[in-house]
């Protein structure tokens, strides 16, 4: 089963929303320090075989250049839940 890591640029509620709908998810602030770098997020996702959900294109570009690493999904946030 695919597990997701929701990047800091998206609300923590998105991780809870996905989990409630059967898609195991964690938010970056729940698993890494508040000032985690993109490299920290990348390494955590790679170590735990997670897909990164983010607004940043950096992760997709990095993966294309590295030819390996975690997958990422670009999310525009327009349909993300914003309240509990």
PDB file with one MODEL, atoms N, CA, C and O in Angstrom:
MODEL        1
ATOM      1  N   UNK A   1       0.844  -1.182   0.000  1.00  0.00           N
ATOM      2  CA  UNK A   1       0.000   0.000   0.000  1.00  0.00           C
ATOM      3  C   UNK A   1       0.892   1.249   0.000  1.00  0.00           C
ATOM      4  O   UNK A   1       1.909   1.301   0.691  1.00  0.00           O
ATOM      5  N   UNK A   2       0.501   2.217  -0.764  1.00  0.00           N
ATOM      6  CA  UNK A   2       1.243   3.465  -0.848  1.00  0.00           C
ATOM      7  C   UNK A   2       1.013   4.312   0.396  1.00  0.00           C
ATOM      8  O   UNK A   2      -0.118   4.473   0.855  1.00  0.00           O
ATOM      9  N   UNK A   3       2.100   4.849   0.932  1.00  0.00           N
ATOM     10  CA  UNK A   3       2.032   5.777   2.061  1.00  0.00           C
ATOM     11  C   UNK A   3       2.495   7.139   1.564  1.00  0.00           C
ATOM     12  O   UNK A   3       3.388   7.237   0.722  1.00  0.00           O
ATOM     13  N   UNK A   4       1.877   8.184   2.094  1.00  0.00           N
ATOM     14  CA  UNK A   4       2.158   9.533   1.629  1.00  0.00           C
ATOM     15  C   UNK A   4       2.803  10.375   2.724  1.00  0.00           C
ATOM     16  O   UNK A   4       2.517  10.211   3.910  1.00  0.00           O
ATOM     17  N   UNK A   5       3.683  11.283   2.293  1.00  0.00           N
ATOM     18  CA  UNK A   5       4.285  12.274   3.171  1.00  0.00           C
ATOM     19  C   UNK A   5       3.862  13.636   2.644  1.00  0.00           C
ATOM     20  O   UNK A   5       4.273  14.041   1.556  1.00  0.00           O
ATOM     21  N   UNK A   6       3.046  14.338   3.410  1.00  0.00           N
ATOM     22  CA  UNK A   6       2.538  15.650   3.000  1.00  0.00           C
ATOM     23  C   UNK A   6       3.557  16.711   3.401  1.00  0.00           C
ATOM     24  O   UNK A   6       3.928  16.818   4.570  1.00  0.00           O
ATOM     25  N   UNK A   7       3.999  17.485   2.432  1.00  0.00           N
ATOM     26  CA  UNK A   7       5.035  18.500   2.636  1.00  0.00           C
ATOM     27  C   UNK A   7       4.516  19.650   3.501  1.00  0.00           C
ATOM     28  O   UNK A   7       3.310  19.844   3.657  1.00  0.00           O
ATOM     29  N   UNK A   8       5.459  20.396   4.052  1.00  0.00           N
ATOM     30  CA  UNK A   8       5.143  21.500   4.974  1.00  0.00           C
ATOM     31  C   UNK A   8       4.355  22.615   4.297  1.00  0.00           C
ATOM     32  O   UNK A   8       3.713  23.406   4.989  1.00  0.00           O
ATOM     33  N   UNK A   9       4.380  22.706   2.978  1.00  0.00           N
ATOM     34  CA  UNK A   9       3.650  23.774   2.293  1.00  0.00           C
ATOM     35  C   UNK A   9       2.166  23.450   2.100  1.00  0.00           C
ATOM     36  O   UNK A   9       1.436  24.211   1.465  1.00  0.00           O
ATOM     37  N   UNK A  10       1.733  22.324   2.648  1.00  0.00           N
ATOM     38  CA  UNK A  10       0.321  21.944   2.631  1.00  0.00           C
ATOM     39  C   UNK A  10      -0.149  21.727   4.067  1.00  0.00           C
ATOM     40  O   UNK A  10       0.662  21.417   4.939  1.00  0.00           O
ATOM     41  N   UNK A  11      -1.433  21.883   4.320  1.00  0.00           N
ATOM     42  CA  UNK A  11      -1.929  21.809   5.703  1.00  0.00           C
ATOM     43  C   UNK A  11      -1.873  20.384   6.277  1.00  0.00           C
ATOM     44  O   UNK A  11      -2.101  19.412   5.557  1.00  0.00           O
ATOM     45  N   UNK A  12      -1.568  20.270   7.574  1.00  0.00           N
ATOM     46  CA  UNK A  12      -1.580  18.959   8.233  1.00  0.00           C
ATOM     47  C   UNK A  12      -2.916  18.239   8.090  1.00  0.00           C
ATOM     48  O   UNK A  12      -2.965  17.009   8.091  1.00  0.00           O
ATOM     49  N   UNK A  13      -3.979  18.990   7.967  1.00  0.00           N
ATOM     50  CA  UNK A  13      -5.300  18.396   7.801  1.00  0.00           C
ATOM     51  C   UNK A  13      -5.365  17.501   6.563  1.00  0.00           C
ATOM     52  O   UNK A  13      -6.118  16.526   6.546  1.00  0.00           O
ATOM     53  N   UNK A  14      -4.594  17.818   5.541  1.00  0.00           N
ATOM     54  CA  UNK A  14      -4.589  17.002   4.332  1.00  0.00           C
ATOM     55  C   UNK A  14      -4.132  15.573   4.648  1.00  0.00           C
ATOM     56  O   UNK A  14      -4.707  14.615   4.134  1.00  0.00           O
ATOM     57  N   UNK A  15      -3.115  15.426   5.481  1.00  0.00           N
ATOM     58  CA  UNK A  15      -2.642  14.086   5.863  1.00  0.00           C
ATOM     59  C   UNK A  15      -3.731  13.330   6.614  1.00  0.00           C
ATOM     60  O   UNK A  15      -3.957  12.146   6.363  1.00  0.00           O
ATOM     61  N   UNK A  16      -4.398  14.008   7.526  1.00  0.00           N
ATOM     62  CA  UNK A  16      -5.488  13.354   8.269  1.00  0.00           C
ATOM     63  C   UNK A  16      -6.644  12.987   7.330  1.00  0.00           C
ATOM     64  O   UNK A  16      -7.216  11.902   7.436  1.00  0.00           O
ATOM     65  N   UNK A  17      -6.977  13.885   6.424  1.00  0.00           N
ATOM     66  CA  UNK A  17      -8.057  13.671   5.464  1.00  0.00           C
ATOM     67  C   UNK A  17      -7.769  12.450   4.594  1.00  0.00           C
ATOM     68  O   UNK A  17      -8.646  11.612   4.385  1.00  0.00           O
ATOM     69  N   UNK A  18      -6.538  12.352   4.087  1.00  0.00           N
ATOM     70  CA  UNK A  18      -6.155  11.208   3.265  1.00  0.00           C
ATOM     71  C   UNK A  18      -6.216   9.905   4.062  1.00  0.00           C
ATOM     72  O   UNK A  18      -6.716   8.891   3.575  1.00  0.00           O
ATOM     73  N   UNK A  19      -5.700   9.946   5.292  1.00  0.00           N
ATOM     74  CA  UNK A  19      -5.693   8.756   6.145  1.00  0.00           C
ATOM     75  C   UNK A  19      -7.111   8.289   6.427  1.00  0.00           C
ATOM     76  O   UNK A  19      -7.385   7.090   6.392  1.00  0.00           O
ATOM     77  N   UNK A  20      -8.009   9.214   6.704  1.00  0.00           N
ATOM     78  CA  UNK A  20      -9.404   8.866   6.974  1.00  0.00           C
ATOM     79  C   UNK A  20     -10.071   8.207   5.768  1.00  0.00           C
ATOM     80  O   UNK A  20     -11.067   7.499   5.914  1.00  0.00           O
ATOM     81  N   UNK A  21      -9.526   8.441   4.595  1.00  0.00           N
ATOM     82  CA  UNK A  21     -10.089   7.878   3.376  1.00  0.00           C
ATOM     83  C   UNK A  21      -9.306   6.664   2.887  1.00  0.00           C
ATOM     84  O   UNK A  21      -9.437   6.245   1.737  1.00  0.00           O
ATOM     85  N   UNK A  22      -8.486   6.105   3.783  1.00  0.00           N
ATOM     86  CA  UNK A  22      -7.794   4.860   3.482  1.00  0.00           C
ATOM     87  C   UNK A  22      -6.439   4.981   2.819  1.00  0.00           C
ATOM     88  O   UNK A  22      -5.915   3.998   2.296  1.00  0.00           O
ATOM     89  N   UNK A  23      -5.857   6.189   2.835  1.00  0.00           N
ATOM     90  CA  UNK A  23      -4.545   6.423   2.236  1.00  0.00           C
ATOM     91  C   UNK A  23      -3.578   6.844   3.343  1.00  0.00           C
ATOM     92  O   UNK A  23      -3.501   8.030   3.664  1.00  0.00           O
ATOM     93  N   UNK A  24      -2.842   5.904   3.930  1.00  0.00           N
ATOM     94  CA  UNK A  24      -1.974   6.235   5.064  1.00  0.00           C
ATOM     95  C   UNK A  24      -1.051   7.411   4.740  1.00  0.00           C
ATOM     96  O   UNK A  24      -0.321   7.393   3.749  1.00  0.00           O
ATOM     97  N   UNK A  25      -1.099   8.415   5.586  1.00  0.00           N
ATOM     98  CA  UNK A  25      -0.365   9.653   5.334  1.00  0.00           C
ATOM     99  C   UNK A  25       0.161  10.240   6.626  1.00  0.00           C
ATOM    100  O   UNK A  25      -0.432  10.076   7.693  1.00  0.00           O
ATOM    101  N   UNK A  26       1.288  10.927   6.510  1.00  0.00           N
ATOM    102  CA  UNK A  26       1.868  11.669   7.626  1.00  0.00           C
ATOM    103  C   UNK A  26       2.226  13.055   7.115  1.00  0.00           C
ATOM    104  O   UNK A  26       2.537  13.225   5.937  1.00  0.00           O
ATOM    105  N   UNK A  27       2.183  14.030   7.985  1.00  0.00           N
ATOM    106  CA  UNK A  27       2.609  15.375   7.625  1.00  0.00           C
ATOM    107  C   UNK A  27       4.050  15.560   8.078  1.00  0.00           C
ATOM    108  O   UNK A  27       4.467  15.004   9.094  1.00  0.00           O
ATOM    109  N   UNK A  28       4.797  16.338   7.325  1.00  0.00           N
ATOM    110  CA  UNK A  28       6.209  16.580   7.630  1.00  0.00           C
ATOM    111  C   UNK A  28       6.401  17.031   9.076  1.00  0.00           C
ATOM    112  O   UNK A  28       7.341  16.588   9.735  1.00  0.00           O
ATOM    113  N   UNK A  29       5.522  17.908   9.583  1.00  0.00           N
ATOM    114  CA  UNK A  29       5.718  18.411  10.943  1.00  0.00           C
ATOM    115  C   UNK A  29       5.524  17.329  12.004  1.00  0.00           C
ATOM    116  O   UNK A  29       5.947  17.492  13.148  1.00  0.00           O
ATOM    117  N   UNK A  30       4.879  16.217  11.618  1.00  0.00           N
ATOM    118  CA  UNK A  30       4.680  15.118  12.558  1.00  0.00           C
ATOM    119  C   UNK A  30       5.854  14.153  12.599  1.00  0.00           C
ATOM    120  O   UNK A  30       5.993  13.393  13.557  1.00  0.00           O
ATOM    121  N   UNK A  31       6.699  14.171  11.578  1.00  0.00           N
ATOM    122  CA  UNK A  31       7.787  13.194  11.514  1.00  0.00           C
ATOM    123  C   UNK A  31       9.179  13.808  11.454  1.00  0.00           C
ATOM    124  O   UNK A  31      10.169  13.109  11.669  1.00  0.00           O
ATOM    125  N   UNK A  32       9.271  15.103  11.164  1.00  0.00           N
ATOM    126  CA  UNK A  32      10.566  15.778  11.071  1.00  0.00           C
ATOM    127  C   UNK A  32      10.526  17.083  11.860  1.00  0.00           C
ATOM    128  O   UNK A  32       9.460  17.566  12.241  1.00  0.00           O
ATOM    129  N   UNK A  33      11.696  17.633  12.091  1.00  0.00           N
ATOM    130  CA  UNK A  33      11.785  18.925  12.768  1.00  0.00           C
ATOM    131  C   UNK A  33      11.062  19.988  11.942  1.00  0.00           C
ATOM    132  O   UNK A  33      10.938  19.866  10.723  1.00  0.00           O
ATOM    133  N   UNK A  34      10.594  21.017  12.614  1.00  0.00           N
ATOM    134  CA  UNK A  34       9.853  22.085  11.950  1.00  0.00           C
ATOM    135  C   UNK A  34      10.626  22.780  10.847  1.00  0.00           C
ATOM    136  O   UNK A  34      10.029  23.304   9.907  1.00  0.00           O
ATOM    137  N   UNK A  35      11.946  22.792  10.950  1.00  0.00           N
ATOM    138  CA  UNK A  35      12.764  23.459   9.943  1.00  0.00           C
ATOM    139  C   UNK A  35      13.422  22.452   8.998  1.00  0.00           C
ATOM    140  O   UNK A  35      14.528  22.689   8.513  1.00  0.00           O
ATOM    141  N   UNK A  36      12.757  21.349   8.740  1.00  0.00           N
ATOM    142  CA  UNK A  36      13.314  20.313   7.872  1.00  0.00           C
ATOM    143  C   UNK A  36      13.534  20.848   6.460  1.00  0.00           C
ATOM    144  O   UNK A  36      12.689  21.545   5.899  1.00  0.00           O
ATOM    145  N   UNK A  37      14.670  20.508   5.914  1.00  0.00           N
ATOM    146  CA  UNK A  37      14.998  20.941   4.555  1.00  0.00           C
ATOM    147  C   UNK A  37      14.326  19.999   3.545  1.00  0.00           C
ATOM    148  O   UNK A  37      13.806  18.943   3.907  1.00  0.00           O
ATOM    149  N   UNK A  38      14.350  20.406   2.282  1.00  0.00           N
ATOM    150  CA  UNK A  38      13.834  19.528   1.233  1.00  0.00           C
ATOM    151  C   UNK A  38      14.602  18.209   1.228  1.00  0.00           C
ATOM    152  O   UNK A  38      14.019  17.151   0.992  1.00  0.00           O
ATOM    153  N   UNK A  39      15.905  18.272   1.486  1.00  0.00           N
ATOM    154  CA  UNK A  39      16.723  17.055   1.529  1.00  0.00           C
ATOM    155  C   UNK A  39      16.255  16.126   2.655  1.00  0.00           C
ATOM    156  O   UNK A  39      16.211  14.909   2.479  1.00  0.00           O
ATOM    157  N   UNK A  40      15.906  16.702   3.811  1.00  0.00           N
ATOM    158  CA  UNK A  40      15.397  15.892   4.925  1.00  0.00           C
ATOM    159  C   UNK A  40      14.088  15.205   4.539  1.00  0.00           C
ATOM    160  O   UNK A  40      13.892  14.023   4.821  1.00  0.00           O
ATOM    161  N   UNK A  41      13.204  15.946   3.898  1.00  0.00           N
ATOM    162  CA  UNK A  41      11.919  15.398   3.464  1.00  0.00           C
ATOM    163  C   UNK A  41      12.160  14.286   2.445  1.00  0.00           C
ATOM    164  O   UNK A  41      11.581  13.205   2.548  1.00  0.00           O
ATOM    165  N   UNK A  42      13.011  14.556   1.471  1.00  0.00           N
ATOM    166  CA  UNK A  42      13.360  13.583   0.429  1.00  0.00           C
ATOM    167  C   UNK A  42      13.908  12.301   1.064  1.00  0.00           C
ATOM    168  O   UNK A  42      13.467  11.202   0.730  1.00  0.00           O
ATOM    169  N   UNK A  43      14.868  12.447   1.978  1.00  0.00           N
ATOM    170  CA  UNK A  43      15.506  11.285   2.598  1.00  0.00           C
ATOM    171  C   UNK A  43      14.520  10.473   3.437  1.00  0.00           C
ATOM    172  O   UNK A  43      14.564   9.243   3.433  1.00  0.00           O
ATOM    173  N   UNK A  44      13.632  11.163   4.156  1.00  0.00           N
ATOM    174  CA  UNK A  44      12.634  10.456   4.964  1.00  0.00           C
ATOM    175  C   UNK A  44      11.688   9.668   4.055  1.00  0.00           C
ATOM    176  O   UNK A  44      11.396   8.500   4.312  1.00  0.00           O
ATOM    177  N   UNK A  45      11.219  10.316   2.999  1.00  0.00           N
ATOM    178  CA  UNK A  45      10.311   9.634   2.072  1.00  0.00           C
ATOM    179  C   UNK A  45      10.999   8.435   1.419  1.00  0.00           C
ATOM    180  O   UNK A  45      10.388   7.377   1.267  1.00  0.00           O
ATOM    181  N   UNK A  46      12.251   8.593   1.039  1.00  0.00           N
ATOM    182  CA  UNK A  46      12.980   7.495   0.407  1.00  0.00           C
ATOM    183  C   UNK A  46      13.185   6.347   1.388  1.00  0.00           C
ATOM    184  O   UNK A  46      13.021   5.183   1.022  1.00  0.00           O
ATOM    185  N   UNK A  47      13.541   6.664   2.629  1.00  0.00           N
ATOM    186  CA  UNK A  47      13.806   5.636   3.636  1.00  0.00           C
ATOM    187  C   UNK A  47      12.555   4.853   4.007  1.00  0.00           C
ATOM    188  O   UNK A  47      12.638   3.687   4.392  1.00  0.00           O
ATOM    189  N   UNK A  48      11.400   5.490   3.892  1.00  0.00           N
ATOM    190  CA  UNK A  48      10.145   4.861   4.301  1.00  0.00           C
ATOM    191  C   UNK A  48       9.237   4.529   3.107  1.00  0.00           C
ATOM    192  O   UNK A  48       8.062   4.208   3.285  1.00  0.00           O
ATOM    193  N   UNK A  49       9.789   4.610   1.897  1.00  0.00           N
ATOM    194  CA  UNK A  49       9.063   4.293   0.670  1.00  0.00           C
ATOM    195  C   UNK A  49       7.728   5.037   0.595  1.00  0.00           C
ATOM    196  O   UNK A  49       6.678   4.438   0.363  1.00  0.00           O
ATOM    197  N   UNK A  50       7.793   6.354   0.796  1.00  0.00           N
ATOM    198  CA  UNK A  50       6.604   7.202   0.779  1.00  0.00           C
ATOM    199  C   UNK A  50       6.591   8.067  -0.478  1.00  0.00           C
ATOM    200  O   UNK A  50       7.637   8.361  -1.056  1.00  0.00           O
ATOM    201  N   UNK A  51       5.407   8.465  -0.885  1.00  0.00           N
ATOM    202  CA  UNK A  51       5.223   9.419  -1.974  1.00  0.00           C
ATOM    203  C   UNK A  51       5.043  10.796  -1.342  1.00  0.00           C
ATOM    204  O   UNK A  51       4.232  10.962  -0.431  1.00  0.00           O
ATOM    205  N   UNK A  52       5.791  11.775  -1.821  1.00  0.00           N
ATOM    206  CA  UNK A  52       5.707  13.142  -1.298  1.00  0.00           C
ATOM    207  C   UNK A  52       4.573  13.877  -2.005  1.00  0.00           C
ATOM    208  O   UNK A  52       4.507  13.893  -3.234  1.00  0.00           O
ATOM    209  N   UNK A  53       3.689  14.480  -1.231  1.00  0.00           N
ATOM    210  CA  UNK A  53       2.654  15.353  -1.780  1.00  0.00           C
ATOM    211  C   UNK A  53       3.064  16.776  -1.447  1.00  0.00           C
ATOM    212  O   UNK A  53       3.260  17.110  -0.278  1.00  0.00           O
ATOM    213  N   UNK A  54       3.196  17.611  -2.457  1.00  0.00           N
ATOM    214  CA  UNK A  54       3.774  18.936  -2.275  1.00  0.00           C
ATOM    215  C   UNK A  54       3.250  19.928  -3.305  1.00  0.00           C
ATOM    216  O   UNK A  54       2.682  19.544  -4.327  1.00  0.00           O
ATOM    217  N   UNK A  55       3.450  21.201  -3.019  1.00  0.00           N
ATOM    218  CA  UNK A  55       3.198  22.248  -4.001  1.00  0.00           C
ATOM    219  C   UNK A  55       4.467  22.555  -4.796  1.00  0.00           C
ATOM    220  O   UNK A  55       4.404  23.171  -5.860  1.00  0.00           O
ATOM    221  N   UNK A  56       5.619  22.124  -4.274  1.00  0.00           N
ATOM    222  CA  UNK A  56       6.909  22.409  -4.912  1.00  0.00           C
ATOM    223  C   UNK A  56       7.163  21.495  -6.099  1.00  0.00           C
ATOM    224  O   UNK A  56       6.813  20.315  -6.074  1.00  0.00           O
ATOM    225  N   UNK A  57       7.771  22.046  -7.133  1.00  0.00           N
ATOM    226  CA  UNK A  57       8.206  21.236  -8.265  1.00  0.00           C
ATOM    227  C   UNK A  57       9.595  20.661  -8.015  1.00  0.00           C
ATOM    228  O   UNK A  57      10.054  19.794  -8.759  1.00  0.00           O
ATOM    229  N   UNK A  58      10.268  21.144  -6.961  1.00  0.00           N
ATOM    230  CA  UNK A  58      11.653  20.750  -6.691  1.00  0.00           C
ATOM    231  C   UNK A  58      11.828  19.237  -6.594  1.00  0.00           C
ATOM    232  O   UNK A  58      12.809  18.694  -7.102  1.00  0.00           O
ATOM    233  N   UNK A  59      10.892  18.556  -5.950  1.00  0.00           N
ATOM    234  CA  UNK A  59      11.052  17.127  -5.740  1.00  0.00           C
ATOM    235  C   UNK A  59      10.988  16.353  -7.055  1.00  0.00           C
ATOM    236  O   UNK A  59      11.770  15.425  -7.262  1.00  0.00           O
ATOM    237  N   UNK A  60      10.076  16.720  -7.935  1.00  0.00           N
ATOM    238  CA  UNK A  60       9.976  16.054  -9.229  1.00  0.00           C
ATOM    239  C   UNK A  60      11.227  16.315 -10.060  1.00  0.00           C
ATOM    240  O   UNK A  60      11.730  15.412 -10.727  1.00  0.00           O
ATOM    241  N   UNK A  61      11.724  17.535 -10.022  1.00  0.00           N
ATOM    242  CA  UNK A  61      12.941  17.881 -10.766  1.00  0.00           C
ATOM    243  C   UNK A  61      14.125  17.102 -10.208  1.00  0.00           C
ATOM    244  O   UNK A  61      14.925  16.551 -10.965  1.00  0.00           O
ATOM    245  N   UNK A  62      14.236  17.058  -8.878  1.00  0.00           N
ATOM    246  CA  UNK A  62      15.337  16.335  -8.238  1.00  0.00           C
ATOM    247  C   UNK A  62      15.305  14.857  -8.618  1.00  0.00           C
ATOM    248  O   UNK A  62      16.343  14.264  -8.913  1.00  0.00           O
ATOM    249  N   UNK A  63      14.124  14.270  -8.611  1.00  0.00           N
ATOM    250  CA  UNK A  63      14.002  12.848  -8.955  1.00  0.00           C
ATOM    251  C   UNK A  63      14.373  12.617 -10.413  1.00  0.00           C
ATOM    252  O   UNK A  63      15.026  11.624 -10.732  1.00  0.00           O
ATOM    253  N   UNK A  64      13.970  13.514 -11.295  1.00  0.00           N
ATOM    254  CA  UNK A  64      14.332  13.370 -12.708  1.00  0.00           C
ATOM    255  C   UNK A  64      15.842  13.419 -12.887  1.00  0.00           C
ATOM    256  O   UNK A  64      16.398  12.676 -13.696  1.00  0.00           O
ATOM    257  N   UNK A  65      16.505  14.290 -12.137  1.00  0.00           N
ATOM    258  CA  UNK A  65      17.956  14.412 -12.240  1.00  0.00           C
ATOM    259  C   UNK A  65      18.673  13.224 -11.604  1.00  0.00           C
ATOM    260  O   UNK A  65      19.695  12.764 -12.113  1.00  0.00           O
ATOM    261  N   UNK A  66      18.137  12.732 -10.497  1.00  0.00           N
ATOM    262  CA  UNK A  66      18.773  11.626  -9.782  1.00  0.00           C
ATOM    263  C   UNK A  66      18.438  10.275 -10.409  1.00  0.00           C
ATOM    264  O   UNK A  66      19.166   9.302 -10.213  1.00  0.00           O
ATOM    265  N   UNK A  67      17.352  10.212 -11.155  1.00  0.00           N
ATOM    266  CA  UNK A  67      16.865   8.979 -11.771  1.00  0.00           C
ATOM    267  C   UNK A  67      16.487   7.913 -10.743  1.00  0.00           C
ATOM    268  O   UNK A  67      16.392   6.730 -11.070  1.00  0.00           O
ATOM    269  N   UNK A  68      16.275   8.336  -9.519  1.00  0.00           N
ATOM    270  CA  UNK A  68      15.837   7.434  -8.457  1.00  0.00           C
ATOM    271  C   UNK A  68      15.314   8.265  -7.302  1.00  0.00           C
ATOM    272  O   UNK A  68      15.374   9.494  -7.336  1.00  0.00           O
ATOM    273  N   UNK A  69      14.808   7.604  -6.292  1.00  0.00           N
ATOM    274  CA  UNK A  69      14.303   8.306  -5.115  1.00  0.00           C
ATOM    275  C   UNK A  69      12.797   8.244  -5.039  1.00  0.00           C
ATOM    276  O   UNK A  69      12.144   7.590  -5.851  1.00  0.00           O
ATOM    277  N   UNK A  70      12.247   8.938  -4.046  1.00  0.00           N
ATOM    278  CA  UNK A  70      10.796   8.867  -3.839  1.00  0.00           C
ATOM    279  C   UNK A  70      10.034   9.560  -4.952  1.00  0.00           C
ATOM    280  O   UNK A  70      10.523  10.502  -5.575  1.00  0.00           O
ATOM    281  N   UNK A  71       8.838   9.075  -5.184  1.00  0.00           N
ATOM    282  CA  UNK A  71       7.946   9.736  -6.133  1.00  0.00           C
ATOM    283  C   UNK A  71       7.356  10.962  -5.449  1.00  0.00           C
ATOM    284  O   UNK A  71       7.325  11.048  -4.221  1.00  0.00           O
ATOM    285  N   UNK A  72       6.891  11.901  -6.250  1.00  0.00           N
ATOM    286  CA  UNK A  72       6.213  13.067  -5.685  1.00  0.00           C
ATOM    287  C   UNK A  72       4.983  13.359  -6.527  1.00  0.00           C
ATOM    288  O   UNK A  72       4.912  13.017  -7.708  1.00  0.00           O
ATOM    289  N   UNK A  73       4.030  13.994  -5.891  1.00  0.00           N
ATOM    290  CA  UNK A  73       2.796  14.385  -6.541  1.00  0.00           C
ATOM    291  C   UNK A  73       2.611  15.874  -6.317  1.00  0.00           C
ATOM    292  O   UNK A  73       2.493  16.325  -5.178  1.00  0.00           O
ATOM    293  N   UNK A  74       2.586  16.636  -7.397  1.00  0.00           N
ATOM    294  CA  UNK A  74       2.353  18.071  -7.299  1.00  0.00           C
ATOM    295  C   UNK A  74       0.898  18.349  -7.007  1.00  0.00           C
ATOM    296  O   UNK A  74       0.012  17.848  -7.699  1.00  0.00           O
ATOM    297  N   UNK A  75       0.654  19.132  -6.002  1.00  0.00           N
ATOM    298  CA  UNK A  75      -0.709  19.386  -5.537  1.00  0.00           C
ATOM    299  C   UNK A  75      -0.947  20.878  -5.532  1.00  0.00           C
ATOM    300  O   UNK A  75      -0.168  21.629  -4.945  1.00  0.00           O
ATOM    301  N   UNK A  76      -2.027  21.327  -6.185  1.00  0.00           N
ATOM    302  CA  UNK A  76      -2.284  22.764  -6.250  1.00  0.00           C
ATOM    303  C   UNK A  76      -2.961  23.306  -5.001  1.00  0.00           C
ATOM    304  O   UNK A  76      -3.011  24.519  -4.796  1.00  0.00           O
ATOM    305  N   UNK A  77      -3.481  22.416  -4.171  1.00  0.00           N
ATOM    306  CA  UNK A  77      -4.091  22.843  -2.917  1.00  0.00           C
ATOM    307  C   UNK A  77      -5.498  23.381  -3.035  1.00  0.00           C
ATOM    308  O   UNK A  77      -6.136  23.653  -2.018  1.00  0.00           O
ATOM    309  N   UNK A  78      -6.001  23.541  -4.244  1.00  0.00           N
ATOM    310  CA  UNK A  78      -7.327  24.125  -4.404  1.00  0.00           C
ATOM    311  C   UNK A  78      -8.437  23.231  -3.876  1.00  0.00           C
ATOM    312  O   UNK A  78      -9.503  23.717  -3.499  1.00  0.00           O
ATOM    313  N   UNK A  79      -8.193  21.939  -3.849  1.00  0.00           N
ATOM    314  CA  UNK A  79      -9.231  21.032  -3.350  1.00  0.00           C
ATOM    315  C   UNK A  79      -8.873  20.440  -1.994  1.00  0.00           C
ATOM    316  O   UNK A  79      -9.550  19.534  -1.508  1.00  0.00           O
ATOM    317  N   UNK A  80      -7.809  20.952  -1.385  1.00  0.00           N
ATOM    318  CA  UNK A  80      -7.385  20.431  -0.083  1.00  0.00           C
ATOM    319  C   UNK A  80      -8.326  20.903   1.012  1.00  0.00           C
ATOM    320  O   UNK A  80      -8.789  22.043   0.998  1.00  0.00           O
ATOM    321  N   UNK A  81      -8.604  20.023   1.957  1.00  0.00           N
ATOM    322  CA  UNK A  81      -9.424  20.461   3.096  1.00  0.00           C
ATOM    323  C   UNK A  81      -8.655  21.474   3.917  1.00  0.00           C
ATOM    324  O   UNK A  81      -7.441  21.350   4.079  1.00  0.00           O
ATOM    325  N   UNK A  82      -9.338  22.462   4.429  1.00  0.00           N
ATOM    326  CA  UNK A  82      -8.666  23.496   5.209  1.00  0.00           C
ATOM    327  C   UNK A  82      -9.136  23.538   6.659  1.00  0.00           C
ATOM    328  O   UNK A  82      -8.559  24.258   7.474  1.00  0.00           O
ATOM    329  N   UNK A  83     -10.168  22.779   6.988  1.00  0.00           N
ATOM    330  CA  UNK A  83     -10.685  22.747   8.355  1.00  0.00           C
ATOM    331  C   UNK A  83     -11.022  21.321   8.741  1.00  0.00           C
ATOM    332  O   UNK A  83     -11.270  20.475   7.881  1.00  0.00           O
ATOM    333  N   UNK A  84     -11.030  21.057  10.047  1.00  0.00           N
ATOM    334  CA  UNK A  84     -11.431  19.731  10.537  1.00  0.00           C
ATOM    335  C   UNK A  84     -12.903  19.516  10.328  1.00  0.00           C
ATOM    336  O   UNK A  84     -13.428  18.458  10.677  1.00  0.00           O
TER     337      UNK A  84
ENDMDL
END
